[in-house]
Amino acid sequence: QVQHIAQAIHTSRAQLYRSFAEQGSSVYAELREMRLQAARQHLERSVEPISTIAWRCGFSTPSTFSRVFRSRFGATPQEWRAERAGAPLL
C-alpha cells in the first residue's frame, strides 16, 4: 500500500518515509489515523456491523480494530457508537 501512495505522488518509498520522518511521524501512523477517522465516521453515520466497518477501513480483525480504536479514542467502537446515538450500552 505504501508503494501505491508513493507512486501516486510520484516519489519513491524511501523519500516518502523520509518526508514523514522529517515531520516527526510515520507513513504507518498516518495511515492508521486515516483509517480510524474513516471508521469513526462510519460508526456515527451507519448501522453497519462493527466487524464490517473494521474490514472496510483496513483493519485485519475486529479485535485489532477495537483495541486500536479504544487506544485512540478512549472507548470501544461499540461504546463510541452508543454514546453518539444516546443509546444505553448493552
Biopython code that builds the backbone (N, CA, C, O; Angstrom):
import numpy as np
from Bio.PDB.StructureBuilder import StructureBuilder

atoms = [
    (1, "GLN", "N", (0.814, -1.185, 0.000)),
    (1, "GLN", "CA", (0.000, 0.000, 0.000)),
    (1, "GLN", "C", (0.863, 1.256, 0.000)),
    (1, "GLN", "O", (0.522, 2.235, -0.663)),
    (2, "VAL", "N", (1.963, 1.242, 0.725)),
    (2, "VAL", "CA", (2.854, 2.392, 0.747)),
    (2, "VAL", "C", (3.412, 2.650, -0.650)),
    (2, "VAL", "O", (3.551, 3.798, -1.070)),
    (3, "GLN", "N", (3.727, 1.585, -1.355)),
    (3, "GLN", "CA", (4.244, 1.736, -2.718)),
    (3, "GLN", "C", (3.227, 2.440, -3.608)),
    (3, "GLN", "O", (3.605, 3.265, -4.440)),
    (4, "HIS", "N", (1.951, 2.130, -3.447)),
    (4, "HIS", "CA", (0.903, 2.778, -4.244)),
    (4, "HIS", "C", (0.823, 4.266, -3.928)),
    (4, "HIS", "O", (0.644, 5.088, -4.826)),
    (5, "ILE", "N", (0.954, 4.606, -2.666)),
    (5, "ILE", "CA", (0.933, 6.017, -2.265)),
    (5, "ILE", "C", (2.118, 6.744, -2.885)),
    (5, "ILE", "O", (1.963, 7.822, -3.459)),
    (6, "ALA", "N", (3.294, 6.154, -2.768)),
    (6, "ALA", "CA", (4.497, 6.770, -3.335)),
    (6, "ALA", "C", (4.343, 6.978, -4.840)),
    (6, "ALA", "O", (4.684, 8.041, -5.361)),
    (7, "GLN", "N", (3.836, 5.980, -5.528)),
    (7, "GLN", "CA", (3.642, 6.101, -6.976)),
    (7, "GLN", "C", (2.633, 7.198, -7.309)),
    (7, "GLN", "O", (2.814, 7.945, -8.270)),
    (8, "ALA", "N", (1.580, 7.288, -6.517)),
    (8, "ALA", "CA", (0.538, 8.279, -6.779)),
    (8, "ALA", "C", (1.058, 9.709, -6.662)),
    (8, "ALA", "O", (0.566, 10.607, -7.343)),
    (9, "ILE", "N", (2.045, 9.919, -5.806)),
    (9, "ILE", "CA", (2.595, 11.271, -5.646)),
    (9, "ILE", "C", (3.965, 11.407, -6.312)),
    (9, "ILE", "O", (4.699, 12.366, -6.070)),
    (10, "HIS", "N", (4.287, 10.436, -7.147)),
    (10, "HIS", "CA", (5.499, 10.471, -7.974)),
    (10, "HIS", "C", (6.774, 10.625, -7.150)),
    (10, "HIS", "O", (7.593, 11.510, -7.398)),
    (11, "THR", "N", (6.920, 9.749, -6.172)),
    (11, "THR", "CA", (8.130, 9.726, -5.357)),
    (11, "THR", "C", (8.480, 8.277, -5.049)),
    (11, "THR", "O", (7.734, 7.359, -5.392)),
    (12, "SER", "N", (9.599, 8.086, -4.411)),
    (12, "SER", "CA", (9.994, 6.731, -4.023)),
    (12, "SER", "C", (9.479, 6.433, -2.621)),
    (12, "SER", "O", (9.138, 7.342, -1.864)),
    (13, "ARG", "N", (9.430, 5.157, -2.292)),
    (13, "ARG", "CA", (9.035, 4.779, -0.926)),
    (13, "ARG", "C", (9.999, 5.377, 0.081)),
    (13, "ARG", "O", (9.578, 5.891, 1.117)),
    (14, "ALA", "N", (11.292, 5.313, -0.215)),
    (14, "ALA", "CA", (12.299, 5.842, 0.712)),
    (14, "ALA", "C", (12.090, 7.330, 0.962)),
    (14, "ALA", "O", (12.174, 7.786, 2.102)),
    (15, "GLN", "N", (11.818, 8.089, -0.093)),
    (15, "GLN", "CA", (11.587, 9.526, 0.075)),
    (15, "GLN", "C", (10.305, 9.783, 0.858)),
    (15, "GLN", "O", (10.240, 10.710, 1.665)),
    (16, "LEU", "N", (9.307, 8.977, 0.623)),
    (16, "LEU", "CA", (8.056, 9.117, 1.366)),
    (16, "LEU", "C", (8.296, 8.901, 2.856)),
    (16, "LEU", "O", (7.832, 9.685, 3.684)),
    (17, "TYR", "N", (9.023, 7.836, 3.198)),
    (17, "TYR", "CA", (9.352, 7.573, 4.600)),
    (17, "TYR", "C", (10.150, 8.730, 5.196)),
    (17, "TYR", "O", (9.881, 9.153, 6.321)),
    (18, "ARG", "N", (11.133, 9.248, 4.449)),
    (18, "ARG", "CA", (11.948, 10.364, 4.944)),
    (18, "ARG", "C", (11.098, 11.597, 5.192)),
    (18, "ARG", "O", (11.263, 12.277, 6.205)),
    (19, "SER", "N", (10.198, 11.884, 4.277)),
    (19, "SER", "CA", (9.342, 13.065, 4.419)),
    (19, "SER", "C", (8.506, 13.003, 5.691)),
    (19, "SER", "O", (8.376, 13.997, 6.406)),
    (20, "PHE", "N", (7.945, 11.843, 5.969)),
    (20, "PHE", "CA", (7.161, 11.697, 7.192)),
    (20, "PHE", "C", (8.052, 11.779, 8.421)),
    (20, "PHE", "O", (7.675, 12.392, 9.420)),
    (21, "ALA", "N", (9.223, 11.174, 8.360)),
    (21, "ALA", "CA", (10.149, 11.200, 9.497)),
    (21, "ALA", "C", (10.575, 12.629, 9.810)),
    (21, "ALA", "O", (10.711, 12.989, 10.979)),
    (22, "GLU", "N", (10.785, 13.441, 8.788)),
    (22, "GLU", "CA", (11.162, 14.839, 8.993)),
    (22, "GLU", "C", (10.074, 15.610, 9.726)),
    (22, "GLU", "O", (10.359, 16.599, 10.402)),
    (23, "GLN", "N", (8.851, 15.169, 9.598)),
    (23, "GLN", "CA", (7.717, 15.804, 10.275)),
    (23, "GLN", "C", (7.419, 15.169, 11.630)),
    (23, "GLN", "O", (6.462, 15.550, 12.304)),
    (24, "GLY", "N", (8.243, 14.202, 12.025)),
    (24, "GLY", "CA", (8.052, 13.546, 13.315)),
    (24, "GLY", "C", (6.952, 12.502, 13.319)),
    (24, "GLY", "O", (6.400, 12.178, 14.371)),
    (25, "SER", "N", (6.639, 11.982, 12.163)),
    (25, "SER", "CA", (5.580, 10.987, 12.059)),
    (25, "SER", "C", (6.084, 9.822, 11.215)),
    (25, "SER", "O", (7.262, 9.742, 10.867)),
    (26, "SER", "N", (5.156, 8.923, 10.899)),
    (26, "SER", "CA", (5.486, 7.813, 10.011)),
    (26, "SER", "C", (4.315, 7.574, 9.070)),
    (26, "SER", "O", (3.178, 7.952, 9.352)),
    (27, "VAL", "N", (4.618, 6.949, 7.966)),
    (27, "VAL", "CA", (3.573, 6.625, 7.000)),
    (27, "VAL", "C", (2.505, 5.767, 7.668)),
    (27, "VAL", "O", (1.308, 5.992, 7.488)),
    (28, "TYR", "N", (2.953, 4.785, 8.439)),
    (28, "TYR", "CA", (2.000, 3.863, 9.062)),
    (28, "TYR", "C", (1.133, 4.552, 10.113)),
    (28, "TYR", "O", (-0.051, 4.239, 10.240)),
    (29, "ALA", "N", (1.713, 5.486, 10.866)),
    (29, "ALA", "CA", (0.918, 6.222, 11.853)),
    (29, "ALA", "C", (-0.155, 7.054, 11.160)),
    (29, "ALA", "O", (-1.291, 7.124, 11.630)),
    (30, "GLU", "N", (0.201, 7.675, 10.059)),
    (30, "GLU", "CA", (-0.774, 8.482, 9.324)),
    (30, "GLU", "C", (-1.857, 7.620, 8.687)),
    (30, "GLU", "O", (-3.032, 7.987, 8.699)),
    (31, "LEU", "N", (-1.468, 6.483, 8.135)),
    (31, "LEU", "CA", (-2.468, 5.567, 7.575)),
    (31, "LEU", "C", (-3.422, 5.076, 8.654)),
    (31, "LEU", "O", (-4.633, 5.017, 8.437)),
    (32, "ARG", "N", (-2.880, 4.722, 9.819)),
    (32, "ARG", "CA", (-3.719, 4.264, 10.920)),
    (32, "ARG", "C", (-4.698, 5.361, 11.337)),
    (32, "ARG", "O", (-5.873, 5.087, 11.578)),
    (33, "GLU", "N", (-4.214, 6.603, 11.422)),
    (33, "GLU", "CA", (-5.091, 7.710, 11.799)),
    (33, "GLU", "C", (-6.191, 7.918, 10.759)),
    (33, "GLU", "O", (-7.344, 8.161, 11.117)),
    (34, "MET", "N", (-5.848, 7.826, 9.496)),
    (34, "MET", "CA", (-6.863, 7.966, 8.446)),
    (34, "MET", "C", (-7.901, 6.853, 8.542)),
    (34, "MET", "O", (-9.095, 7.106, 8.381)),
    (35, "ARG", "N", (-7.460, 5.633, 8.800)),
    (35, "ARG", "CA", (-8.391, 4.512, 8.953)),
    (35, "ARG", "C", (-9.305, 4.725, 10.154)),
    (35, "ARG", "O", (-10.505, 4.461, 10.083)),
    (36, "LEU", "N", (-8.734, 5.201, 11.252)),
    (36, "LEU", "CA", (-9.536, 5.433, 12.455)),
    (36, "LEU", "C", (-10.569, 6.535, 12.232)),
    (36, "LEU", "O", (-11.711, 6.414, 12.674)),
    (37, "GLN", "N", (-10.177, 7.596, 11.555)),
    (37, "GLN", "CA", (-11.127, 8.675, 11.286)),
    (37, "GLN", "C", (-12.256, 8.192, 10.371)),
    (37, "GLN", "O", (-13.419, 8.540, 10.577)),
    (38, "ALA", "N", (-11.911, 7.400, 9.373)),
    (38, "ALA", "CA", (-12.944, 6.842, 8.489)),
    (38, "ALA", "C", (-13.874, 5.922, 9.267)),
    (38, "ALA", "O", (-15.090, 5.962, 9.083)),
    (39, "ALA", "N", (-13.307, 5.101, 10.129)),
    (39, "ALA", "CA", (-14.119, 4.184, 10.938)),
    (39, "ALA", "C", (-15.047, 4.958, 11.862)),
    (39, "ALA", "O", (-16.215, 4.602, 12.020)),
    (40, "ARG", "N", (-14.526, 6.012, 12.467)),
    (40, "ARG", "CA", (-15.349, 6.824, 13.369)),
    (40, "ARG", "C", (-16.541, 7.411, 12.617)),
    (40, "ARG", "O", (-17.657, 7.429, 13.138)),
    (41, "GLN", "N", (-16.312, 7.886, 11.407)),
    (41, "GLN", "CA", (-17.422, 8.418, 10.613)),
    (41, "GLN", "C", (-18.443, 7.332, 10.282)),
    (41, "GLN", "O", (-19.648, 7.570, 10.352)),
    (42, "HIS", "N", (-17.968, 6.151, 9.925)),
    (42, "HIS", "CA", (-18.890, 5.042, 9.649)),
    (42, "HIS", "C", (-19.709, 4.701, 10.890)),
    (42, "HIS", "O", (-20.911, 4.453, 10.790)),
    (43, "LEU", "N", (-19.074, 4.688, 12.046)),
    (43, "LEU", "CA", (-19.788, 4.369, 13.284)),
    (43, "LEU", "C", (-20.877, 5.391, 13.572)),
    (43, "LEU", "O", (-21.956, 5.038, 14.047)),
    (44, "GLU", "N", (-20.598, 6.645, 13.287)),
    (44, "GLU", "CA", (-21.552, 7.716, 13.571)),
    (44, "GLU", "C", (-22.679, 7.790, 12.551)),
    (44, "GLU", "O", (-23.782, 8.231, 12.873)),
    (45, "ARG", "N", (-22.406, 7.358, 11.318)),
    (45, "ARG", "CA", (-23.360, 7.595, 10.229)),
    (45, "ARG", "C", (-24.031, 6.357, 9.670)),
    (45, "ARG", "O", (-24.900, 6.462, 8.804)),
    (46, "SER", "N", (-23.645, 5.189, 10.149)),
    (46, "SER", "CA", (-24.240, 3.974, 9.589)),
    (46, "SER", "C", (-24.640, 3.019, 10.706)),
    (46, "SER", "O", (-24.311, 3.217, 11.875)),
    (47, "VAL", "N", (-25.351, 1.991, 10.308)),
    (47, "VAL", "CA", (-25.719, 0.931, 11.246)),
    (47, "VAL", "C", (-25.026, -0.376, 10.870)),
    (47, "VAL", "O", (-25.417, -1.451, 11.326)),
    (48, "GLU", "N", (-23.997, -0.274, 10.038)),
    (48, "GLU", "CA", (-23.243, -1.468, 9.649)),
    (48, "GLU", "C", (-22.647, -2.138, 10.879)),
    (48, "GLU", "O", (-22.305, -1.458, 11.847)),
    (49, "PRO", "N", (-22.520, -3.444, 10.856)),
    (49, "PRO", "CA", (-21.859, -4.136, 11.966)),
    (49, "PRO", "C", (-20.425, -3.628, 12.130)),
    (49, "PRO", "O", (-19.764, -3.266, 11.157)),
    (50, "ILE", "N", (-19.970, -3.611, 13.351)),
    (50, "ILE", "CA", (-18.626, -3.128, 13.644)),
    (50, "ILE", "C", (-17.576, -3.948, 12.902)),
    (50, "ILE", "O", (-16.569, -3.402, 12.451)),
    (51, "SER", "N", (-17.802, -5.247, 12.772)),
    (51, "SER", "CA", (-16.829, -6.073, 12.043)),
    (51, "SER", "C", (-16.723, -5.640, 10.584)),
    (51, "SER", "O", (-15.628, -5.643, 10.022)),
    (52, "THR", "N", (-17.824, -5.274, 9.970)),
    (52, "THR", "CA", (-17.806, -4.803, 8.584)),
    (52, "THR", "C", (-17.036, -3.494, 8.472)),
    (52, "THR", "O", (-16.245, -3.307, 7.548)),
    (53, "ILE", "N", (-17.270, -2.600, 9.408)),
    (53, "ILE", "CA", (-16.548, -1.325, 9.422)),
    (53, "ILE", "C", (-15.054, -1.570, 9.597)),
    (53, "ILE", "O", (-14.235, -0.932, 8.936)),
    (54, "ALA", "N", (-14.705, -2.485, 10.478)),
    (54, "ALA", "CA", (-13.291, -2.800, 10.711)),
    (54, "ALA", "C", (-12.623, -3.232, 9.414)),
    (54, "ALA", "O", (-11.572, -2.704, 9.051)),
    (55, "TRP", "N", (-13.215, -4.174, 8.725)),
    (55, "TRP", "CA", (-12.621, -4.676, 7.486)),
    (55, "TRP", "C", (-12.630, -3.614, 6.390)),
    (55, "TRP", "O", (-11.657, -3.471, 5.649)),
    (56, "ARG", "N", (-13.720, -2.878, 6.293)),
    (56, "ARG", "CA", (-13.835, -1.839, 5.264)),
    (56, "ARG", "C", (-12.757, -0.764, 5.433)),
    (56, "ARG", "O", (-12.286, -0.185, 4.454)),
    (57, "CYS", "N", (-12.378, -0.510, 6.675)),
    (57, "CYS", "CA", (-11.391, 0.538, 6.954)),
    (57, "CYS", "C", (-9.963, 0.006, 7.031)),
    (57, "CYS", "O", (-9.045, 0.741, 7.394)),
    (58, "GLY", "N", (-9.775, -1.260, 6.692)),
    (58, "GLY", "CA", (-8.430, -1.785, 6.548)),
    (58, "GLY", "C", (-7.823, -2.466, 7.753)),
    (58, "GLY", "O", (-6.618, -2.715, 7.776)),
    (59, "PHE", "N", (-8.631, -2.774, 8.758)),
    (59, "PHE", "CA", (-8.110, -3.484, 9.925)),
    (59, "PHE", "C", (-8.201, -4.984, 9.680)),
    (59, "PHE", "O", (-9.164, -5.470, 9.086)),
    (60, "SER", "N", (-7.196, -5.707, 10.141)),
    (60, "SER", "CA", (-7.111, -7.138, 9.834)),
    (60, "SER", "C", (-8.168, -7.963, 10.561)),
    (60, "SER", "O", (-8.642, -8.969, 10.033)),
    (61, "THR", "N", (-8.538, -7.544, 11.766)),
    (61, "THR", "CA", (-9.573, -8.243, 12.533)),
    (61, "THR", "C", (-10.390, -7.228, 13.323)),
    (61, "THR", "O", (-9.901, -6.135, 13.612)),
    (62, "PRO", "N", (-11.622, -7.571, 13.675)),
    (62, "PRO", "CA", (-12.409, -6.678, 14.522)),
    (62, "PRO", "C", (-11.758, -6.432, 15.886)),
    (62, "PRO", "O", (-11.877, -5.337, 16.436)),
    (63, "SER", "N", (-11.076, -7.432, 16.430)),
    (63, "SER", "CA", (-10.444, -7.230, 17.741)),
    (63, "SER", "C", (-9.274, -6.255, 17.646)),
    (63, "SER", "O", (-9.064, -5.453, 18.556)),
    (64, "THR", "N", (-8.512, -6.316, 16.560)),
    (64, "THR", "CA", (-7.441, -5.335, 16.359)),
    (64, "THR", "C", (-8.039, -3.945, 16.230)),
    (64, "THR", "O", (-7.543, -2.994, 16.834)),
    (65, "PHE", "N", (-9.095, -3.824, 15.451)),
    (65, "PHE", "CA", (-9.783, -2.550, 15.293)),
    (65, "PHE", "C", (-10.248, -2.017, 16.640)),
    (65, "PHE", "O", (-10.022, -0.848, 16.954)),
    (66, "SER", "N", (-10.888, -2.853, 17.434)),
    (66, "SER", "CA", (-11.400, -2.428, 18.729)),
    (66, "SER", "C", (-10.275, -1.945, 19.645)),
    (66, "SER", "O", (-10.410, -0.923, 20.317)),
    (67, "ARG", "N", (-9.173, -2.682, 19.667)),
    (67, "ARG", "CA", (-8.037, -2.321, 20.522)),
    (67, "ARG", "C", (-7.427, -0.982, 20.093)),
    (67, "ARG", "O", (-7.171, -0.118, 20.932)),
    (68, "VAL", "N", (-7.198, -0.814, 18.801)),
    (68, "VAL", "CA", (-6.592, 0.417, 18.292)),
    (68, "VAL", "C", (-7.551, 1.593, 18.470)),
    (68, "VAL", "O", (-7.125, 2.687, 18.839)),
    (69, "PHE", "N", (-8.835, 1.377, 18.212)),
    (69, "PHE", "CA", (-9.840, 2.426, 18.361)),
    (69, "PHE", "C", (-9.911, 2.897, 19.813)),
    (69, "PHE", "O", (-9.938, 4.097, 20.083)),
    (70, "ARG", "N", (-9.942, 1.946, 20.739)),
    (70, "ARG", "CA", (-10.016, 2.301, 22.162)),
    (70, "ARG", "C", (-8.774, 3.072, 22.603)),
    (70, "ARG", "O", (-8.867, 4.024, 23.377)),
    (71, "SER", "N", (-7.625, 2.657, 22.111)),
    (71, "SER", "CA", (-6.384, 3.341, 22.444)),
    (71, "SER", "C", (-6.413, 4.791, 21.970)),
    (71, "SER", "O", (-5.908, 5.678, 22.658)),
    (72, "ARG", "N", (-6.993, 5.034, 20.815)),
    (72, "ARG", "CA", (-7.011, 6.387, 20.240)),
    (72, "ARG", "C", (-8.128, 7.255, 20.798)),
    (72, "ARG", "O", (-7.910, 8.435, 21.070)),
    (73, "PHE", "N", (-9.327, 6.693, 20.974)),
    (73, "PHE", "CA", (-10.491, 7.489, 21.337)),
    (73, "PHE", "C", (-10.997, 7.270, 22.761)),
    (73, "PHE", "O", (-11.915, 7.963, 23.198)),
    (74, "GLY", "N", (-10.417, 6.322, 23.486)),
    (74, "GLY", "CA", (-10.806, 6.107, 24.875)),
    (74, "GLY", "C", (-12.100, 5.340, 25.062)),
    (74, "GLY", "O", (-12.643, 5.302, 26.167)),
    (75, "ALA", "N", (-12.594, 4.738, 24.019)),
    (75, "ALA", "CA", (-13.824, 3.940, 24.086)),
    (75, "ALA", "C", (-13.762, 2.898, 22.977)),
    (75, "ALA", "O", (-13.117, 3.110, 21.951)),
    (76, "THR", "N", (-14.431, 1.779, 23.189)),
    (76, "THR", "CA", (-14.510, 0.780, 22.127)),
    (76, "THR", "C", (-15.430, 1.310, 21.020)),
    (76, "THR", "O", (-16.191, 2.250, 21.255)),
    (77, "PRO", "N", (-15.374, 0.734, 19.842)),
    (77, "PRO", "CA", (-16.292, 1.167, 18.785)),
    (77, "PRO", "C", (-17.763, 1.069, 19.207)),
    (77, "PRO", "O", (-18.563, 1.950, 18.890)),
    (78, "GLN", "N", (-18.114, -0.004, 19.919)),
    (78, "GLN", "CA", (-19.496, -0.161, 20.382)),
    (78, "GLN", "C", (-19.861, 0.957, 21.362)),
    (78, "GLN", "O", (-20.945, 1.533, 21.266)),
    (79, "GLU", "N", (-18.973, 1.262, 22.291)),
    (79, "GLU", "CA", (-19.226, 2.343, 23.249)),
    (79, "GLU", "C", (-19.343, 3.685, 22.530)),
    (79, "GLU", "O", (-20.229, 4.483, 22.837)),
    (80, "TRP", "N", (-18.458, 3.927, 21.584)),
    (80, "TRP", "CA", (-18.463, 5.180, 20.823)),
    (80, "TRP", "C", (-19.798, 5.362, 20.101)),
    (80, "TRP", "O", (-20.405, 6.431, 20.160)),
    (81, "ARG", "N", (-20.241, 4.319, 19.428)),
    (81, "ARG", "CA", (-21.497, 4.378, 18.681)),
    (81, "ARG", "C", (-22.672, 4.623, 19.628)),
    (81, "ARG", "O", (-23.536, 5.454, 19.348)),
    (82, "ALA", "N", (-22.701, 3.905, 20.734)),
    (82, "ALA", "CA", (-23.808, 4.047, 21.685)),
    (82, "ALA", "C", (-23.845, 5.444, 22.291)),
    (82, "ALA", "O", (-24.921, 6.019, 22.456)),
    (83, "GLU", "N", (-22.688, 5.990, 22.619)),
    (83, "GLU", "CA", (-22.633, 7.339, 23.192)),
    (83, "GLU", "C", (-23.133, 8.379, 22.199)),
    (83, "GLU", "O", (-23.838, 9.315, 22.577)),
    (84, "ARG", "N", (-22.772, 8.219, 20.941)),
    (84, "ARG", "CA", (-23.186, 9.186, 19.925)),
    (84, "ARG", "C", (-24.672, 9.060, 19.620)),
    (84, "ARG", "O", (-25.314, 10.045, 19.255)),
    (85, "ALA", "N", (-25.214, 7.879, 19.763)),
    (85, "ALA", "CA", (-26.637, 7.665, 19.481)),
    (85, "ALA", "C", (-27.497, 7.950, 20.702)),
    (85, "ALA", "O", (-28.723, 8.013, 20.602)),
    (86, "GLY", "N", (-26.862, 8.122, 21.849)),
    (86, "GLY", "CA", (-27.611, 8.328, 23.072)),
    (86, "GLY", "C", (-28.266, 7.066, 23.578)),
    (86, "GLY", "O", (-29.133, 7.113, 24.452)),
    (87, "ALA", "N", (-27.852, 5.934, 23.028)),
    (87, "ALA", "CA", (-28.436, 4.649, 23.420)),
    (87, "ALA", "C", (-27.674, 4.072, 24.600)),
    (87, "ALA", "O", (-26.479, 4.324, 24.752)),
    (88, "PRO", "N", (-28.349, 3.308, 25.428)),
    (88, "PRO", "CA", (-27.641, 2.662, 26.537)),
    (88, "PRO", "C", (-26.719, 1.565, 26.023)),
    (88, "PRO", "O", (-26.995, 0.933, 25.003)),
    (89, "LEU", "N", (-25.628, 1.348, 26.738)),
    (89, "LEU", "CA", (-24.706, 0.269, 26.391)),
    (89, "LEU", "C", (-25.332, -1.066, 26.718)),
    (89, "LEU", "O", (-26.005, -1.202, 27.740)),
    (90, "LEU", "N", (-25.127, -2.041, 25.880)),
    (90, "LEU", "CA", (-25.658, -3.390, 26.125)),
    (90, "LEU", "C", (-24.662, -4.211, 26.882)),
    (90, "LEU", "O", (-24.923, -5.375, 27.184)),
]
sb = StructureBuilder()
sb.init_structure("model")
sb.init_model(0)
sb.init_chain("A")
sb.init_seg("    ")
for serial, (resi, resn, name, xyz) in enumerate(atoms, 1):
    if name == "N":
        sb.init_residue(resn, " ", resi, " ")
    sb.init_atom(name, np.array(xyz, "f"), 0.0, 1.0, " ", f" {name:<3s}", serial, name[0])
structure = sb.get_structure()
